[in-house]
């Protein structure tokens, strides 16, 4: 069951107008909620980011935070999702094609659930990555439907046999195609500041909180590709990948070439967060 334009309907009954600005321009925003044991992890933070993205692109959300929360939980219940995701997006609505905002339009909400297993085996082994110049726009903090640059980057990594890219802007590391990025050097954690160049990741925030609880020094500051070459560990953080070790970058092993002790410690702490939720 999906939620579309005020109704819970089967997927087959959904019809999107060819004039929808999400279809023409990617004019919309989205959010992905992770479900463990039928419960949403960090739901409030996700809704806050959804509102922030809406404000950033000047879309009026068609429902209140309380109503959106009700939609999310009803979809979980109706579709009997134990472990998976809820995907939610809002477009500016349907209007004749023109770059300027339509004088009148009704934002359209779509939401649905998908079952999703945790990538436990991959998290144990880690993935490889390749570096790539970050040519996306300058509002990566907004979770918009404009993801073509991310899609091309992800495919670039897959074409080279890697799991993901590590974006950099003129040598300064930012994030990955759909994840935040962190490195560990001498037991201390480094990640790009949460500004307009990176998504303000929910899992990123959880990991930074856990690191501080574990007395792991945290540095939210820019670092370069050259500094990254000296990293002892590296990993991605995201709603669906959780804490994903990166064991090889551009064909070069990161540290010992296996997930390191800080990554493992944070994974264990994150596992505890999930167990307390469920």
Buried (B, 14 or more C-beta within 10 A) or exposed (E): BBBBEEEBBEEEEBEBEEBBBBBBBBBBBBBBBBBBEBBBBBBEBBBBBBBBBBEBBEBEBBBEBEEBBEBBBBBBEEBEBEBBBBBBBBBBBBBEEEEEBBEEBEBBBBBBBEEBEBBEEBBEEBBBBBBBEBEBEEEBBBBBBBBEBBEEBBEBBEEBEBBBBBBBBEBBBBBBBBBBBBBBBEEBBBBBEBEEBBBBBBBBBBBBEBBEEEEBEBBBEBBEBEBBEEBBBBBBBBBBBBBBBBBBBBEEEBBEEBBBEBBBBBBEBBBEBBEEBE
